[in-house]
Amino acid sequence: MIPFTDEELKPAVENVIEKVRPSIKLDGGDIRLIAIKSGIIYVQLQGACVGCASSGTTLKYGVEKQMKALIHPELTVVNVPAGWEEKLDQLG
């Protein structure tokens, strides 16, 4: 169980996103925090990341790995496709 509320997680999550953003931007992409719900971090990969075959790897082994290492090992990161920002309960 994650010992933080979603609001308590937000500053730490934003900090990690800022740490990983430069490497994502090197390849023409970007990342945006959409929401945090019950310890699940919803982000949106943008730019060149959209449709890139490596975006899943970037998400799991780049972004999520950093979240787990720097914040809490039980965190999960989910990419939100464009147009799904209001349908987070349907992602997983």
URHUKA-V656574 format. One record per pair of residues at least 4 apart in sequence whose C-alpha atoms are under 8 Angstrom apart, sorted by sequence separation. I is the first residue (numbers start at 0). J is the second residue. If there is no record, write none. Layout:
i/j
I/J
I/J
This chain:
i/j
3/7
4/8
5/9
6/10
7/11
8/12
9/13
10/14
11/15
12/16
13/17
14/18
15/19
16/20
17/21
19/23
20/24
21/25
22/26
23/27
24/28
35/39
36/40
44/48
45/49
47/51
50/54
53/57
54/58
55/59
56/60
57/61
58/62
59/63
60/64
61/65
62/66
63/67
64/68
65/69
66/70
67/71
68/72
79/83
80/84
83/87
86/90
3/8
23/28
24/29
35/40
36/41
44/49
48/53
49/54
56/61
57/62
58/63
59/64
60/65
65/70
66/71
67/72
79/84
23/29
34/40
35/41
48/54
66/72
67/73
23/30
33/40
34/41
67/74
32/40
33/41
34/42
66/74
67/75
79/87
20/29
32/41
33/42
20/30
32/42
33/43
44/54
31/42
32/43
63/74
79/90
30/42
31/43
63/75
30/43
31/44
63/76
77/90
16/30
30/44
31/45
62/76
77/91
16/31
29/44
30/45
16/32
28/44
29/45
28/45
29/46
59/76
28/46
29/47
58/76
13/32
27/46
28/47
29/48
58/77
27/47
28/48
58/78
26/47
27/48
28/49
9/35
8/35
6/35
5/35
8/38
5/36
5/37
4/37
5/38
4/38
40/74
42/76
44/78
39/74
40/75
41/76
42/77
43/78
44/79
38/74
39/75
40/76
41/77
42/78
43/79
44/80
1/38
38/75
39/76
40/77
41/78
42/79
43/80
39/77
41/79
43/81
19/61
19/62
16/62
33/79
41/87
15/62
15/65
15/66
33/84
12/66
15/69
12/70
11/70
1/71
1/73
0/73
1/74
